[in-house]
Amino acid sequence: MGNKLYVGNISFDASEEDIKEFFSQSGEVESVTLITDRQTGQPRGFGFVEMASNEDATRAISELNGTSLKERPITVAEARPQRKENKKFDNRSRKPDRKKSGREWR
């Protein structure tokens, strides 16, 4: 198990400091990252917490998953590896499909 945790259903009022303080009851917190919308800068309601050790991460999952933070029940789970972006469908380089559209590219 890794020491990076996914935290879901976070209140939009919660700060990184609130999350760090909440998770520190289960062990040493190395970092907290709250995900925000790129365009608006508003929180998206989830983030990641990196614990100092695998034992701290396991303890945080068992102790904090389903508990309430700022009046919302949070989800705590091991973070999955980040997916690589799929550059295959970049609209700038895509040409119309002759078979589907019936048009020819000129």
Long-range contacts (C-beta under 8 A, 24 or more apart in sequence): 1-54, 1-57, 1-58, 1-78, 2-54, 2-57, 2-78, 2-79, 3-30, 3-50, 3-51, 3-52, 3-53, 3-54, 3-56, 3-57, 4-48, 4-49, 4-50, 4-51, 4-57, 4-78, 4-79, 5-48, 5-49, 5-50, 5-51, 5-57, 5-60, 5-61, 5-76, 5-77, 5-78, 5-79, 6-46, 6-48, 6-75, 6-76, 6-77, 6-78, 6-79, 6-80, 7-46, 7-47, 7-48, 7-49, 7-74, 7-75, 7-76, 8-45, 8-46, 8-74, 8-75, 8-76, 8-77, 9-45, 9-46, 9-72, 9-73, 9-74, 9-75, 10-34, 10-43, 10-45, 10-46, 10-47, 10-69, 10-70, 10-72, 10-74, 11-45, 11-69, 11-70, 11-71, 11-72, 12-42, 12-43, 12-45, 13-70, 14-43, 14-69, 14-70, 16-47, 18-69, 18-70, 19-47, 19-49, 19-69, 20-49, 22-64, 22-69, 23-49, 23-51, 23-60, 23-64, 25-63, 26-51, 26-56, 26-59, 26-60, 26-63, 26-64, 27-51, 27-52, 27-53, 27-55, 27-56, 27-57, 27-59, 27-60, 28-52, 28-53, 28-56, 48-79
